[in-house]
Every structure is written in C-alpha cells, then in structure tokens.
Amino acid sequence: MKDRYAVIGNPIGHTKSPLIHGLFAQETGEDLSYTALEGPVEPADAFAATVRAFIAAGGKGMNVTAPFKLQAFALADERSERAELAGAANALRFEGGRIVAENFDGVGLLRDIEVNLGLPIAGKRVLILGAGGAARGALLPFVAARPAELVIANRHVAKAQTLVAQVVADSPLLACGYRELAAMGHFDLVVNATSASLAGELPPLPPGVFSATGAAYELVYGKGLTPFLRLAREAAVPRVADGVGMLVEQAAEAFAWWRGVRPQTRAVIDRLTVPLD
Ligand code: ATR
C-alpha cells in the first residue's frame, strides 16, 4: 500500500495541495498518495477522530488548513518551537503512534523572499502588518534571518506586544500601531500578514512606509492586485509579490520533512502563478 498523505480543511475545494504534492512526488520519484479531506467542523472532537481514522488507514502525514490549525496543534504529542510560537500547526507527521506538529508557513515565506525573490533579510528593515496566526507563524523565521529591525504593526497594539514579548529578548523587535508607523521612515520589506485582503480591505498604512528600492509581499495568493499590493505599486515599489511562492515552499518543507527529499519548486511556482494584473 502506498504511504498516504492528505490536506485537511473546511472548505477544502479550493486547495492546491494535492496538485503541488502530486508534482513533487512525480519529480522526486516518491511513491505516495495525497488527497484532500473535508474535515468536520462539528462536533468539537470530530476533527481528532478524523485524523485518527486517517492514521489507522495508513496515513503518514497531513497538511492542515483553516479552520483546523489550532486543533491540529492541540492534538499533537510533540510540537516544534515554530509551531509553539504560532500556537498552530500546518503540518503533522504520524510516527510510531505519535502525532508531531510543525508549522512551515514562516520558513516557506522566508525561503520565497530570500531565495526566489532574491531579497536577503539580514540587515534590512522589515515591517510585518498584523498579529494574528499568519504573523505568529512567520515571526521566528524572520528573527532567525537577522533583520536590522523587525516591526510588527497591528490595529490592536496589545496583541502585537504580546507576540513580541514571546520572542527572545535580544532580537530587534518592536510592536506598534499603524499611526506610529508614520514616524518610522520606510522599510525594505513590507509583509501583509493581516486578513484585510480577504475582505478587500486595506490596513491603515501611512504613506511613506514603502521603499522605492524595496519589496511588498502579500500572504494571500491568486487574488491579483489586492488593495495592499495596489498601494505598493502606486508607491513605485519595484518588487511586489503575492503568496504563491510561500504556498509552494511551505509544501516543499513538509514534503522534505515527511520523505527526506526536498523537491524542486521553481516549475511548480510558475505553474500556479496567477499574474497580478
Ligand atoms: P488568524 O489568527 O486566523 O490569522 P486573526 O487572529 O483574526 O486571524 O488575525 C487577523 C489579523 O488581521 C489581525 O492582526 C487583525 O488585526 P486586529 O488584531 O487588530 O483585529 C488583522 N486585520 C484584519 N482585518 C484588518 C483590516 N481591515 N485592517 C488591518 N488589520 C486587519
């Protein structure tokens, strides 16, 4: 029997994960199956039962998407440091009766920015918008990339402050509200980790946060020019990107974690890229 993997979410119809992992398996010659599972939202313990049934049927690992990332984290017997800070899991591995939780969203994002977009973070001024799950998942990999400054801006400043307080004391981290950004000059990289774009909204960014030599990154993918990316374009930011590369890179990290071989990502990113305009 083939080793079984799946992505679990609800809704799950839009997922690109079976396509991505199918292409990875083809390219690396790994013999596995990868499907999409619509997880049950109710009753509360149904998610755990679904995961356990998948393990009993030969499941070796899962990707986890909304709304199950917190439940997957809670279900695990072991959790990586990244998953701990995010308080959420986007990948699970099943080994010897144990469930291990990881969160590759942040490393996937960093790899896309540094390797695919060619923008090394070391020594740069970085601004992350938002302090929800997406920002939490990205934080440790950003700190590890040694930016000169890492500012987390959120409407509810206390949420950004709580997040910053959880990270090692000697990192160049600062939490603030959007108004305070006006006095902070421009940033080499601005990452939109809010959920504003999903509602067609724009975080209240003061003019001047973007750099004419920098980059703007939107975690949402496949939605064309979101209000955030449009603003970046208007500010003549030379490099603007959506999250398609992050999506493929986090998948590659999970694949490598499960199978011990890292697939190539360029062709898969190109295949999934929807032009911004
Ligand atoms: P999750 O944890 O699932 O990612 P969340 O905790 O609701 O979701 O986080 C969403 C993030 O997007 C939050 O940082 C939220 O800001 P607040 O914490 O201040 O609410 C941010 N967000 C959502 N809509 C926004 C908008 N229109 N402008 C700015 N920030 C927004």
Residues whose N, C-alpha, C, O or C-beta is under 5 A from the ligand:
A	BS01	ATR	G130 A131 G132 G133 A134 N154 R155 H156 K159 A193 T194 S195 A196 E201 L202 P203 P204
